[in-house]
């Protein structure tokens, strides 16, 4: 895994080195062909035009035609191999980012989804474009080298001017490259933020309309978009300055060489045909010089994009990697003296087949417990122990963890597709689970039933409908221990009672499976075998729901609000 921008770009070349070398091979023929055009025109002038010999004229025109065929084929096949390498690298980089983000251990990426999408698309394109830039730069260097040799043969003075002057000119152009890189990195960062903000606004369109915040959201997007426009203008300005400087250098160089060559022709040191060849060769050089300047600018942008890709690939995993597997897949969860964030010495243990209700008034404490039980919090960041079937949760392999424990959070992620594709990810009895979670009501509202279409993030469903679909999906997975966080906050009281009974009927049909429900819902807590009340991060009381209601004022206050 590359850890620096340089390593990433170098890997782009090494894993496509065959196509790159083939491209360079054919591009060298293209440059030789381009170089031959002004040389052959000079030869035609000296040996055919000035002498008036038709047979030589026809012969050299035929040679010129063959030269054009050579350069055309070189350009075609060189570009084909180059483009093939670039497109394959784009695909590999996108797959690599997707694999890193979607890894079963997760990735603690700081970027928002819209920014990650921008990196996985535009940044991968620019980073892979460095392969094509390498072809352009290589062909430019070859053109300069070939032309220098030919000019040294024709006239040593002109050749020396080219040999010593061209590197100086190219070096001066490189002084602008760091500015392009810096501005391009800033531009890409802001564009990523714009994409992330746009994604958030689309996702939160309904709540924004509900609170009348459309104008404020539009203003915020306009401000960020304006910053992106300004950054793009700054980048384009520096790139344009480099392109202009490249053209200026090429033009000045052409004027100097043309002046020296014209003087040599007047003095009789070279022929008219050679003068034409020299002028043509130097004019031909203006393109490689410009290309090298463009490559410098574009490579600066490629480096900036490669740096953003490296930052994503370097994000640490959320879940630690263990290797141990418990002997028996019972899924018994034991939390002992857990201290993390608002949790202060929390302890509890699930029994086989038990429905355990946990009442937490503090939402931060609930989220902290879910993070720990998801194995997202390393052991070094907390104290106490969390064990599954007797082994610390951080020591379990991913497969062992997933076959024993499922954590379903309050935040709901639904995917574009159908109700069936969002629910039927497990192997449970679909009809029974739909009925138990009242998700069958959602299916009946559409003529297509369970095969009705669902938009991205469940945007076509209400909050209560999304909760029921997410709960049905969780119940479809047959794991020894299921943890649910506030699964019914968006449904009405009658539906909540139905769901409470349904959860117990699905999970506890003599199977010995445990269910933990973090909730303050009386309907859900009434079906629990045991309830623990957490205050100030620790267990304050424990018992059945009716007993706690009758005996504990703090508990009664928490669940009867």
C-alpha distance (Angstrom), angle and dihedral (degrees) to the residues before:
residue distance angle dihedral
X1 . . .
X2 3.83 . .
X3 3.80 113.9 .
X4 3.81 99.3 -175.3
X5 3.79 136.6 45.7
X6 3.79 90.6 -113.9
X7 3.79 92.7 53.1
X8 3.79 92.2 49.9
X9 3.80 94.1 50.5
X10 3.80 91.4 43.9
X11 3.79 89.8 52.3
X12 3.80 89.4 52.3
X13 3.80 88.0 62.0
X14 3.79 98.7 40.1
X15 3.79 96.4 53.3
X16 3.82 91.3 48.6
X17 3.79 97.7 34.3
X18 3.81 93.5 125.1
X19 3.80 94.1 56.7
X20 3.81 90.5 41.8
X21 3.81 92.4 52.6
X22 3.81 91.8 46.0
X23 3.79 89.1 50.2
X24 3.79 91.4 49.6
X25 3.80 90.7 48.9
X26 3.80 93.8 54.2
X27 3.80 93.0 40.4
X28 3.80 89.1 56.5
X29 3.80 88.0 59.1
X30 3.79 89.0 49.6
X31 3.79 91.5 52.6
X32 3.80 91.9 46.8
X33 3.79 88.1 51.8
X34 3.80 92.4 48.9
X35 3.79 89.4 48.4
X36 3.79 90.7 50.6
X37 3.81 94.7 58.0
X38 3.84 98.6 72.9
X39 3.82 90.6 36.5
X40 3.78 92.4 53.9
X41 3.81 91.8 45.3
X42 3.81 88.3 54.7
X43 3.80 91.1 48.7
X44 3.80 91.0 49.2
X45 3.82 90.3 52.3
X46 3.83 93.5 49.1
X47 3.80 99.7 39.6
X48 3.81 104.5 29.3
X49 3.80 113.7 16.1
X50 3.82 96.6 42.9
X51 3.83 92.6 42.7
X52 3.80 97.7 38.2
X53 3.82 93.0 -135.4
X54 3.82 108.3 154.8
X55 3.82 96.3 -164.9
X56 3.79 92.1 55.7
X57 3.78 89.4 45.5
X58 3.80 91.7 54.9
X59 3.80 92.1 44.0
X60 3.78 95.4 52.0
X61 3.81 92.2 43.1
X62 3.81 86.9 55.4
X63 3.79 89.4 50.3
X64 3.82 89.3 49.5
X65 3.82 89.9 51.6
X66 3.82 90.4 51.2
X67 3.78 88.5 49.7
X68 3.80 91.1 54.3
X69 3.81 89.2 49.5
X70 3.81 89.9 52.2
X71 3.79 94.9 49.7
X72 3.81 92.1 44.8
X73 3.81 93.3 52.8
X74 3.80 91.0 44.2
X75 3.81 90.8 53.1
X76 3.80 92.6 46.1
X77 3.78 99.3 49.4
X78 3.80 94.4 35.4
X79 3.78 90.2 54.1
X80 3.80 91.8 45.5
X81 3.81 94.6 56.1
X82 3.78 90.6 41.8
X83 3.80 93.4 50.9
X84 3.80 91.6 45.7
X85 3.81 91.5 54.5
X86 3.80 92.1 46.7
X87 3.82 95.4 50.0
X88 3.80 92.8 46.1
X89 3.81 91.0 50.6
X90 3.81 91.2 50.2
X91 3.79 89.0 53.6
X92 3.81 93.5 47.1
X93 3.81 93.3 48.9
X94 3.80 92.4 49.5
X95 3.79 91.6 48.6
X96 3.80 90.2 47.7
X97 3.81 92.6 53.0
X98 3.81 91.6 45.7
X99 3.82 91.6 48.3
X100 3.80 91.2 49.6
X101 3.81 94.3 49.2
X102 3.83 94.6 41.8
X103 3.80 95.7 43.9
X104 3.80 113.1 134.2
X105 3.82 89.0 -118.3
X106 3.80 90.4 53.8
X107 3.79 128.7 -136.2
X108 3.79 126.1 -104.5
X109 3.81 93.5 -137.1
X110 3.79 115.9 172.6
X111 3.80 92.8 -158.0
X112 3.79 120.2 96.3
X113 3.83 118.2 -119.2
X114 3.81 93.4 -100.0
X115 3.80 91.5 52.1
X116 3.80 91.2 48.1
X117 3.79 88.5 52.1
X118 3.80 90.1 52.3
X119 3.82 90.8 51.0
X120 3.80 92.3 47.0
X121 3.81 91.7 52.5
X122 3.80 117.9 25.5
X123 3.82 96.8 24.3
X124 3.79 93.8 49.3
X125 3.80 88.7 49.7
X126 3.79 91.9 53.6
X127 3.80 94.9 43.8
X128 3.82 91.7 50.6
X129 3.80 89.3 45.4
X130 3.82 86.1 70.8
X131 3.83 86.7 79.3
X132 3.77 90.2 61.7
X133 3.78 90.6 43.7
X134 3.79 88.3 55.4
X135 3.81 89.1 55.3
X136 3.78 92.0 49.5
X137 3.79 93.2 46.9
X138 3.81 92.7 46.3
X139 3.79 92.4 50.0
X140 3.82 89.5 48.7
X141 3.80 91.8 51.9
X142 3.81 90.6 47.1
X143 3.80 90.7 50.6
X144 3.80 91.6 51.6
X145 3.82 92.2 46.5
X146 3.81 94.5 48.1
X147 3.80 92.4 45.3
X148 3.81 92.0 48.8
X149 3.82 91.0 54.6
X150 3.81 92.9 48.6
X151 3.81 93.6 46.7
X152 3.81 91.1 48.7
X153 3.80 87.7 55.6
X154 3.82 93.6 47.5
X155 3.82 97.6 41.1
X156 3.81 124.9 -5.8
X157 3.81 94.4 -153.1
X158 3.78 94.1 55.2
X159 3.78 90.7 43.1
X160 3.81 91.7 52.9
X161 3.82 91.1 48.7
X162 3.78 88.1 55.3
X163 3.82 95.7 43.3
X164 3.80 94.6 51.3
X165 3.78 101.7 28.2
X166 3.79 101.5 47.6
X167 3.84 97.1 59.9
X168 3.82 89.4 50.4
X169 3.79 91.7 51.9
X170 3.81 92.9 47.3
X171 3.81 90.9 46.9
X172 3.80 91.1 53.8
X173 3.79 89.9 52.4
X174 3.82 90.6 54.1
X175 3.80 89.8 62.9
X176 3.80 88.1 75.6
X177 3.81 94.5 51.2
X178 3.87 97.6 82.8
X179 3.79 90.0 55.5
X180 3.80 90.5 52.8
X181 3.80 91.0 48.8
X182 3.80 93.4 49.4
X183 3.80 94.8 46.7
X184 3.79 92.2 44.3
X185 3.81 91.2 52.8
X186 3.79 90.0 51.3
X187 3.80 90.7 47.4
X188 3.81 93.4 50.8
X189 3.80 92.2 47.3
X190 3.80 91.8 53.2
X191 3.82 92.4 44.0
X192 3.81 88.1 53.2
X193 3.81 90.2 52.3
X194 3.81 90.5 49.3
X195 3.81 90.3 52.1
X196 3.81 90.8 47.4
X197 3.81 92.0 49.4
X198 3.80 91.7 47.5
X199 3.80 90.1 51.8
X200 3.80 91.3 50.2
X201 3.80 92.6 48.1
X202 3.79 92.5 51.1
X203 3.80 91.2 47.2
X204 3.80 92.7 48.0
X205 3.80 97.6 40.7
X206 3.79 94.6 115.9
X207 3.83 95.9 50.3
X208 3.80 90.1 45.0
X209 3.79 91.1 54.5
X210 3.78 90.1 44.0
X211 3.81 93.2 58.9
X212 3.81 94.8 34.8
X213 3.80 94.3 -115.9
X214 3.81 98.0 133.8
X215 3.80 93.8 110.9
X216 3.80 93.2 49.2
X217 3.81 91.4 47.7
X218 3.80 90.9 48.2
X219 3.80 90.8 50.3
X220 3.80 91.6 50.2
X221 3.80 91.8 50.2
X222 3.80 90.6 47.4
X223 3.81 91.2 53.4
X224 3.81 93.9 50.2
X225 3.80 91.5 43.1
X226 3.80 89.8 51.9
X227 3.82 89.9 53.8
X228 3.80 89.4 51.1
X229 3.80 90.5 51.0
X230 3.80 91.6 50.4
X231 3.81 91.8 48.5
X232 3.80 90.4 49.3
X233 3.79 91.1 51.2
X234 3.81 90.8 50.7
X235 3.80 90.9 50.7
X236 3.80 92.5 46.4
X237 3.81 90.0 48.6
X238 3.79 92.9 55.1
X239 3.80 91.6 44.9
X240 3.79 91.1 48.6
X241 3.80 90.3 49.1
X242 3.81 89.7 53.4
X243 3.81 92.0 48.2
X244 3.79 90.7 49.0
X245 3.79 91.9 47.8
X246 3.81 89.5 50.4
X247 3.81 91.8 52.8
X248 3.81 91.2 46.3
X249 3.81 92.7 51.2
X250 3.78 91.5 47.4
X251 3.80 91.9 49.2
X252 3.80 94.2 48.3
X253 3.78 91.1 47.6
X254 3.79 90.8 50.5
X255 3.82 90.9 50.5
X256 3.82 93.0 50.2
X257 3.81 94.7 47.9
X258 3.81 92.5 43.5
X259 3.80 89.5 52.7
X260 3.81 93.3 50.0
X261 3.81 91.7 43.9
X262 3.80 92.7 48.0
X263 3.81 90.4 51.7
X264 3.81 90.2 50.3
X265 3.82 90.9 50.6
X266 3.82 92.0 49.8
X267 3.81 89.9 50.7
X268 3.80 90.0 50.2
X269 3.80 94.6 -116.4
X270 3.83 91.7 124.4
X271 3.79 134.0 22.2
X272 3.79 127.0 -110.5
X273 3.81 89.6 -106.9
X274 3.79 90.9 53.1
X275 3.81 90.4 49.4
X276 3.80 89.8 52.5
X277 3.81 89.2 48.6
X278 3.81 91.8 49.6
X279 3.79 93.4 49.5
X280 3.81 90.4 45.5
X281 3.79 92.3 48.4
X282 3.80 93.6 49.8
X283 3.78 90.7 45.6
X284 3.78 87.4 50.3
X285 3.82 87.9 53.1
X286 3.80 91.8 59.0
X287 3.81 88.4 74.2
X288 3.85 96.5 54.0
X289 3.82 90.1 45.8
X290 3.80 90.4 51.9
X291 3.80 90.6 44.8
X292 3.80 92.1 52.5
X293 3.79 89.1 51.0
X294 3.80 90.7 49.7
X295 3.80 90.8 46.7
X296 3.80 89.9 53.8
X297 3.79 91.2 53.0
X298 3.78 95.2 44.3
X299 3.80 92.9 43.3
X300 3.79 88.2 56.1
X301 3.80 88.5 57.4
X302 3.82 90.8 45.5
X303 3.81 90.2 53.2
X304 3.80 90.9 50.8
X305 3.81 91.2 51.1
X306 3.80 91.9 45.3
X307 3.80 88.9 53.9
X308 3.81 91.2 54.5
X309 3.81 90.5 49.4
X310 3.81 91.1 50.6
X311 3.82 89.8 51.3
X312 3.81 90.4 55.8
X313 3.81 94.5 45.4
X314 3.81 90.1 48.4
X315 3.82 94.5 57.3
X316 3.82 110.0 119.4
X317 3.77 124.4 -115.0
X318 3.79 117.9 -96.5
X319 3.78 94.9 -143.6
X320 3.79 121.0 50.9
X321 3.76 119.6 -126.2
X322 3.80 118.9 -113.8
X323 3.77 129.6 169.8
X324 3.80 105.8 -155.5
X325 3.80 125.8 108.8
X326 3.84 121.5 -163.9
X327 3.78 116.0 -122.7
X328 3.81 94.6 -122.9
X329 3.82 125.1 35.4
X330 3.83 96.0 -135.9
X331 3.80 95.9 130.9
X332 3.81 94.4 -143.8
X333 3.80 107.4 170.6
X334 3.80 120.4 -151.6
X335 3.81 120.9 -176.8
X336 3.80 114.7 -172.8
X337 3.81 127.0 -173.2
X338 3.81 92.1 -29.6
X339 3.79 113.5 -172.2
X340 3.78 118.1 -178.5
X341 3.80 127.1 134.9
X342 3.83 107.4 -42.2
X343 3.82 91.1 -2.9
X344 3.82 109.8 99.7
X345 3.80 113.1 -175.9
X346 3.83 98.8 -32.3
X347 3.82 114.3 -178.8
X348 3.82 132.6 177.9
X349 3.81 140.3 134.9
X350 3.79 130.4 -151.1
X351 3.78 121.4 -134.0
X352 3.81 125.8 -144.2
X353 3.79 110.6 -79.2
X354 3.82 92.4 1.7
X355 3.78 126.8 146.0
X356 3.79 104.9 -147.4
X357 3.78 120.5 -168.5
X358 3.80 118.9 -157.9
X359 3.81 118.5 -165.8
X360 3.81 114.6 -158.8
X361 3.77 118.7 170.3
X362 3.81 90.4 -173.7
X363 3.83 107.9 78.3
X364 3.81 90.5 -162.7
X365 3.80 90.2 58.5
X366 3.80 90.2 50.3
X367 3.81 91.7 51.1
X368 3.80 91.0 46.7
X369 3.81 91.7 53.3
X370 3.81 91.6 48.5
X371 3.81 90.6 50.5
X372 3.81 91.3 51.8
X373 3.82 93.6 46.0
X374 3.83 89.3 49.2
X375 3.83 88.0 58.4
X376 3.80 89.5 -120.1
X377 3.80 93.3 125.1
X378 3.81 114.5 71.9
X379 3.79 117.8 -132.0
X380 3.79 89.6 -115.2
X381 3.83 90.7 62.6
X382 3.81 95.2 55.5
X383 3.77 141.3 33.3
X384 3.77 129.8 -131.2
X385 3.77 125.5 43.0
X386 3.78 138.1 -80.1
X387 3.79 113.4 -165.1
X388 3.78 133.8 -177.7
X389 3.80 115.6 -162.4
X390 3.78 88.6 -14.7
X391 3.82 97.9 -52.7
X392 3.83 126.1 104.5
X393 3.79 110.0 -101.9
X394 3.83 91.7 -126.1
X395 3.83 90.6 57.7
X396 3.82 95.7 55.9
X397 3.76 121.0 98.8
X398 3.79 117.1 -117.6
X399 3.80 91.6 -108.4
X400 3.80 92.2 50.3
X401 3.80 91.6 48.7
X402 3.80 94.0 48.5
X403 3.81 93.6 48.9
X404 3.82 92.0 52.8
X405 3.78 107.6 34.4
X406 3.80 137.2 35.1
X407 3.80 120.5 -173.9
X408 3.82 114.7 -161.9
X409 3.80 111.7 -171.1
X410 3.76 131.3 -154.3
X411 3.82 89.7 -112.2
X412 3.80 107.6 86.3
X413 3.78 125.1 -145.1
X414 3.79 115.0 -169.1
X415 3.76 123.3 174.1
X416 3.76 134.8 -140.2
X417 3.79 109.1 -92.6
X418 3.79 130.9 66.2
X419 3.79 136.2 -41.6
X420 3.79 88.1 -104.5
X421 3.81 94.1 53.3
X422 3.82 90.8 48.3
X423 3.80 94.4 49.2
X424 3.79 108.8 29.3
X425 3.81 96.2 69.5
X426 3.81 91.4 116.0
X427 3.77 135.8 45.7
X428 3.79 105.1 -105.9
X429 3.78 129.6 121.4
X430 3.80 99.7 -75.2
X431 3.82 97.1 -162.4
X432 3.80 93.3 48.1
X433 3.79 92.4 47.5
X434 3.80 92.9 48.0
X435 3.78 88.8 53.8
X436 3.81 94.4 44.0
X437 3.82 93.2 52.9
X438 3.83 95.9 39.0
X439 3.79 87.3 -119.3
X440 3.80 87.8 127.7
X441 3.82 86.0 73.8
X442 3.81 88.2 59.9
X443 3.79 91.1 50.5
X444 3.82 92.7 49.9
X445 3.81 92.2 56.4
X446 3.80 91.4 71.4
X447 3.83 128.6 55.1
X448 3.82 89.1 -131.4
X449 3.80 90.8 57.9
X450 3.78 114.5 -167.9
X451 3.81 89.3 1.3
X452 3.80 94.5 59.8
X453 3.77 115.7 130.1
X454 3.78 121.3 -98.9
X455 3.79 121.6 -160.1
X456 3.80 124.2 -135.5
X457 3.84 111.2 -65.7
X458 3.80 88.6 5.9
X459 3.81 91.9 -77.7
X460 3.83 91.0 158.8
X461 3.81 91.8 58.7
X462 3.79 131.4 72.9
X463 3.80 122.0 -115.8
X464 3.80 92.6 -100.1
X465 3.79 92.3 47.7
X466 3.80 91.4 50.8
X467 3.81 90.5 51.0
X468 3.79 92.2 52.0
X469 3.81 92.5 48.5
X470 3.82 91.4 48.4
X471 3.80 91.5 48.5
X472 3.80 91.2 49.4
X473 3.79 89.4 52.2
X474 3.81 91.1 51.2
X475 3.80 92.7 49.6
X476 3.81 90.6 50.9
X477 3.81 89.1 68.2
X478 3.79 110.5 82.6
X479 3.83 103.7 -145.8
X480 3.82 128.1 150.2
X481 3.81 92.6 -120.9
X482 3.81 125.4 32.2
X483 3.82 121.4 -174.0
X484 3.80 118.4 -161.7
X485 3.80 123.8 -171.3
X486 3.82 115.2 -155.5
X487 3.83 94.6 -35.4
X488 3.83 96.8 174.5
X489 3.80 108.6 37.1
X490 3.82 92.8 118.3
X491 3.82 100.3 46.7
X492 3.81 130.2 85.4
X493 3.79 123.1 -101.8
X494 3.80 96.5 -103.3
X495 3.79 93.2 50.0
X496 3.81 89.2 45.3
X497 3.82 91.1 57.4
X498 3.80 90.0 50.2
X499 3.80 91.2 49.5
X500 3.81 92.3 47.5
X501 3.80 91.0 55.8
X502 3.79 90.5 42.7
X503 3.81 94.2 54.4
X504 3.79 91.2 53.3
X505 3.80 93.5 45.9
X506 3.82 93.3 50.6
X507 3.79 98.1 41.9
X508 3.80 101.2 37.7
X509 3.77 111.7 45.5
X510 3.79 94.5 131.0
X511 3.82 90.9 -65.8
X512 3.78 99.2 120.1
X513 3.81 91.7 -129.2
X514 3.80 117.9 149.8
X515 3.80 125.7 -138.3
X516 3.80 126.3 -164.5
X517 3.81 117.0 -164.6
X518 3.80 120.5 -169.1
X519 3.78 101.7 -158.0
X520 3.78 146.4 117.8
X521 3.81 93.4 -145.3
X522 3.84 111.9 126.7
X523 3.81 90.2 -151.1
X524 3.80 93.4 57.0
X525 3.79 94.2 39.5
X526 3.81 91.1 51.4
X527 3.82 89.6 63.7
X528 3.82 93.4 49.7
X529 3.80 120.4 105.9
X530 3.78 89.7 -146.1
X531 3.79 135.5 10.3
X532 3.78 128.2 -159.4
X533 3.79 121.0 -162.8
X534 3.81 114.5 -147.4
X535 3.79 119.9 -155.8
X536 3.79 125.7 172.6
X537 3.79 90.4 -2.2
X538 3.83 97.9 -56.1
X539 3.81 138.1 82.0
X540 3.81 108.1 -83.9
X541 3.81 97.9 175.8
X542 3.79 141.2 -5.6
X543 3.79 135.6 -161.7
X544 3.77 143.0 89.6
X545 3.78 120.4 -35.8
X546 3.85 95.2 -112.1
X547 3.80 92.6 47.2
X548 3.79 93.3 49.5
X549 3.80 91.5 47.1
X550 3.77 90.1 53.0
X551 3.81 99.4 41.4
X552 3.80 108.2 28.0
X553 3.80 121.0 66.6
X554 3.84 95.0 -171.5
X555 3.80 91.4 51.2
X556 3.79 92.4 47.6
X557 3.78 89.7 50.2
X558 3.83 91.6 50.4
X559 3.82 97.7 51.1
X560 3.81 102.1 32.8
X561 3.78 98.2 53.4
